[in-house]
């Protein structure tokens, strides 16, 4: 979930050969509250600029470079979902082990932290197009290798780990490159479209994957997946410009990645914004992780299980569309803190041991609160220095997935001792407290100067 600053120290890295080009497009983004708060007449200028920058989703598709990026994203999401389903079925067919089959899904989350810490520096150190295409080609090769008959299970898992290591680097680099292609509110809505596709994949992706496996063997489905990654690589290679790297550094990549991560986390503003991205989903995911036992307890069966899983993503996608279509940029800014503060409150009402219909309503309401992400997108890209934007986006995605994996694990463990509805209610209550603490830090750092340097 979760974009360019006007300030030269933060928006332009003098060492970056691309800095000049990006600096020319920063003026559109001066509607950040941090840019106008202390400027005479700033409120009027900001209001006029915000009104002028109010665009719809259609304006995003008018940007030529965004269209191939969006198409590549759709292909990548389809490939990722189909790979998970096909690999899980393949592993279960070969081993008969439900634990090993579930591990395929667990490996979607676990390697993210390692990738975010050790590989995130690649996003800024090399040209974005080269990084994106390389990630897609590597994913294509890994998936194609899993489709080879007789591949040992250990090798299948190793290849899955490689794909998971590549994923946060790909998503972080793409998120950062969107800020070079889309300016102002177009960036916010472009990021929103990317998230809508991701949520849509949760609603229909696994169902489509299961349907394909009615006609295709798991290995054939994996070959289809490899083709989607190849198609994504081709779209990115032919449809986007070859921009230079954001920074020109030498030295050890891993050491520099760790140091840059440390500098990002040491900055109070960036740390607060990262936590605001990470903490709510860590608690949201508990409900989805307990979908199967909850559905069993209420006697909902497999249909109820599917509806339970689809409810929150449906609300999230709807909230993104409504906020992007109906709300002005200024309004999206104003709702960020209050909406994030109450986002987990509907889960608290699971303490009533709800029936399936009521549970679906509560999950839908939780998903609808995700409209705060559009305002967060603008804050994050405004407050993160250009020369570390790729790494920051990679770190954001890595932390997001890692903490969701932690949330699922802890929620599942607690469900061994307490009924699922109680665990979900507890996640809502505990999560609300944690989110409110994070929001205090976000509010406190909103006007504070950021001291991060290259």
N, C-alpha and C positions, 0 to 999 in steps of 0.2 A: 504494500500500500504506500504508499507515500505519496524557480527554479533558477536567473542570472543576476548578479549584483552590479550596481552602478559604480561601486567604490573600487578605484583602481588597485589598491593594495590587496583587496580580496578577489576582485574579478579578473585581474590580469597578472599572469606570471611573466615578469620581464624576460625570464630565461626561456619562455615557451615561444617557439616560432609561430604558434597559432594565436598568441595573445592579442595581436593587433586586430585581427579579423573579428575576434569575439568582442573586443572592447567596443567596436562600432555598433554592436547590436544591443548594448546594455541599457540604453536609455529607456526602452519600453518597460523595464522592470523596476523603475524607481518608485512604484507604488507600495513598496515594502514599508511597514510602519516604522522600521528602524531608519529609513532614509528621510522621512518627512517629519518625524516627531519634533525636532528642534528647529525646523525651518519656518520662518515667518510666512504665513499664507500657505503652508505645506498642505493643510487639510483640503483647501479648495483645489489646489493643483493636483493633489492626489485623487480627489473625487473626479475631476475632469479626466485625468489620465486613465483612471479605472474604467470610467464609462466608455472612453474611446477604445479601450482594450478588451471590452466585453465582446467575446466572439462565441460562436457555437461550434459543435463538433464538426460540422461540415467544413469550417474554415481550416481545420487541421488537415483534412484530406486534400485541401488545395495546395498544400506544400508538397512539391514533387518527391522529395527524398523520403517523406514520411510514409508514403504509400508502400514502397517495397519493404520498409522496416516493419510496418504493421502486418503485411502479408507474411513476412518471414517469422514474425512473432506467432501468428496463428499456426503456421506449420510447425514451429518449435514446440508449442504447447501441445498440439495434437500428437507429435512424435513422442514427447515426454510422457504423456498419459498412456499412450498405446504401449510404450516400452515397459512401463510399470506393470500394466495389466498382463501383457504377454510374458514378461519375465517371471511374474508371480505364478502364472499358470504353468509355465515351463518347469520351474523349480519344483512345484508341487507334483507335477506329473513324473518327474525324474526321481524324486526322493520320497514322496508321500508324507513329507513333514510340513505341518502347518506352521511351525516355528520358523523354518527356513523360508517358507513362502512369505511370511509376514516380514522377514528381515529385508526382503526386496524393498518394501515400502519404508522401513526404518532407515535404510541406507540413503533415502532421499534427503534425510535431515542431517544425519550424523557427521558427514565430512564437511559440511558447510563452514563450521567454525575454523577448521584447519585451513581451508581455502581462503577464508576471509583474512586470516592472520598472515599467511605465508605468500599468497599469490596476488593479493589485491593491488600491489604496486605495479603489476603489469598493465592495469587499466589506464594508467596515466603515462607510463614509460614508453609505450609503443602506440603507433597509429590505431585509432579505434577500429577502422574497417578491417585491418589486418588481424586484430585480436578477435573480433566477432567471427570472421570467416574461419580462422584457425580453430576456434572453439566448436563451430558447427562441423567442420571436417573431422575433428577429433571425435566428437560425439557420433558422427556417422560411422567412423571406423570401428568404434567400440561396439555399437549396436550390431553392425554387420558381423563382427567377430562372434558375438553371442549367438548369432543364427547358425553358426557352423555346427553341423551334427557332431556329437561326441565331445563337445567342449566340456571340460570338467566343471563341476559346480563351483569349486573354489575360484576358477578363472572367471566364471560368470559374475561372481560377487566382486572380484577385483575390477572387472570392467565396469560394473555398476558404480563402484567407488570413484573411478576415474571420471565417469560422466557427472557424478555429483560434485566432484572437485571443480569441474569445468563450469558448472551451471551458475554459481554466484559470480564468477568472473565475467561470464557472458552477460548476465542480467545487469550487473553493475556498469559494465562498459556501455551497454546499450542505453541505460538510463542517463548516463553522463553525456553520451553523444546526442541524445534527443535535445539537450539544452543548447547544443551547437546548431541544430537544425530548426528547432521551434523556439520562438521567443515569447516572453510575456505569458498571457493566458493560453496561448496555443500550446505551450509546454505543459501547463497544468492539465489541459484537456487531453493532450496526447498521452500523458502518463495515466490519466483516468481511463482512456480507451484500452491501454495495455492491461490495466487491472481488471477491467470488465471482461476482457477475453480470458484472463486467468480464472476469474470466478465462474465464467460460463463453462470453462473446461471441467470444473468440479461438478457442475450441474448435469452436463450431458456427456462429458468426455469418457468417464468410466463406463457409462451405459453403451456408448458407441463402441468402445473398445471391446466390451463383452460381446456385443452383437457381431463385430467383425470376426471374433474367434469362433463364432458358429460356423463360418464358411472357411476360415483360414486356420492353419495350424499355428501354434505359437511362433515357430521359427519363420514361417511366411509373414506373419504379422510383424516380426522384428525387421524383416527386409523392407516392409512398407515403411516402418519407422525410420530406417536408415535413409530411405528415399526422401522423407520429409526433411531430415536434417541437411541432406544434399541440396534440396530445393531452397531451403533457407539460406545456405551458404551462397548459392548462385544469385539469389535475389539481392543479398547484401553486397556481393562483389560487383554486380553490374548496376545496381540501383542507387548506390550511395557514393559520395565524394571521398577521395582519399585525403583526409585531413592529417596534418602532422601531429606528433605526440604532444601532450600538454607540457611535459617536462623533458629536459635533456640531461639525464644523470648517468653517471657511471658508478661502478661499485657493485657490491653483492646485492642481488635483488631481494633475497629473503630477509637479510638484515635491514635493508631500507624499508621493506614492507612493514616489518615489525615496528621500526622507529616511527614511520608515518602513522601507523595505527595508534601508537602511543601518543603522538602529538594530537591526533584527532580527538581521542578520548580525554586528553588533558584539557581541552578547550571546553569551558563550562557550557557555552551555548550549544555547540555541536553535540556534546555528550547528552544534554537535556533533550535535544531533538531526536537523537538516536534512541534514547530510552522511550520517548513517546511513540516511536515507531514500533519498538520491540515489545513493550510490556503488555498493552491490551491484547494483541494476538496470542501471547503466551497463555492467557487465561481464556480467551475465546475458544481456543482449540480443544480445551478440555471437554467441552460439550460434544464436539464432533468425534473425539477419540472414544467417548462412551456411548456412541450411537447404538452399537449392537446390543450391549447389555441393557440399555434403557428400553429399546424397542422390545426386547424379550420380556422385560419385567412388566410392560404394559400390554403385552400380548398383541403387538402390532405386526409381527411377522416381517418378511423381507420387504414388503411394500412400505410399511411404516419406517423401516430402517432407511430406505432410499429417500423417503420424504424428509426424514430427520436430517440427513446429510445435505439435502438440497436447500433446506429452508434458509439457513444463514447466508450462503453464497447468493441465493436469489435476492435476499434483502440488500446485500452489499452491492450487487450489480444495479439494482433499482435505485439505490441511494446515489450512486455515482452518476447515473444517467439524469436523475432529477436535479441533483445539485449542479451538474454541468450545464443543463439546459435551462433551468428556471431561475437560478440564483446568480446575482451579479458577483464579480470578483470581491468586492468589498464585503458583501454578505457572507460569502464563503470564508473570508478571513475572520469575521466576527463570530461565526458559529464553532470555530475549531475547539476552543477551550471548553465551553459548556457542553458541547456534544460529546467530546471525548470523555469528559467527567462523568457523564451518565451512561456511557456506552455499555457498561457491563451490568448495569442495574437490572435489566430484564432477567438475567440469569439468576439473580437472587430469588426470584419468585418460583424457581424450581423447588424451593423448600416446601411448597404446597403439595409436592408429589403430583404434578399435573398429569392429566390425560394427554394422549398424543396430540389432539387438536390444539389444546392450550399450549403445549410445549412448542408446537410449530409456530404459533403466534409469537411466543417469547423469543424464539430464535430469529424469526423474521424481523422483529423490532430491534434485536441486537445487530443484525446485519444492516438495517437502515441507518444506524448511527455512524456507519463508515463514511458518511459524507464529509466528515472532518478531514479526510485524507487529501482532498483537493487543496485546501488551504495549507496543509502541511507541506505539500509538494513545493509550493511557492516559497515558503519559509526556508525549506532545506536548501534549495538551489541558490537562494539569495545569500544565505549565511555560510555556505561552504565555499572556501576559496576555489577558484577555477583550477589551479594547478594540482589540487587533491580531489577534485570532484569524482573522478572515476574510482579512486580508492574508497572514498566515502560511500558512494553508492554500492560498491561491492561489499563493504563492511556492513552497510545497512541490511542488504539481502542476506548476508551470512548470519548476522545476529538474529534476524527475523526467523529464519528457518531453524537455527539451532535452538532458540528458546521455545519455538513451537514444538520441536521434538522433545524438549525437556518437559513442557507442559503436558503433552500426551503421556509421557512416561510416568510422571508423578501422579497425574489423574488416574491412570490405569492402576497404579499401585494402591492408591487410596480406595479405589473401588473394590479392592479385595476385602476391605474392612468396613465399608459403608455402602449404602445403596447408591446407585448412580445419580439419582436426582439430588441427593444430599451433597455429593461431591461437586456436581455442577453448580448448585447453589453456593457452596463454599468458594468455588472459583470466582463466582460473580462478586461475592462480598469481599474476599481478599483482594481480588483484582481491582475493585473500585478504590480501596484504600491505597494500593500501590500507584494507581493511575493519578489519584489526587496529589500524591506526594511528587510525582514526576511533573505534573502540571504546575506546581508551585515553582519548581526549578525553571520550567519553560517561561513562565511569566516573569520570574526574577531576572532572567538573562536576556529578556527581549530587547531592552534598551542598552544593555551593557556592550561596550566595544569588544570586539574579538581580536585577540592578540596573536592568533596562529600565524606562523611564518613558514616559508618554504624550508 
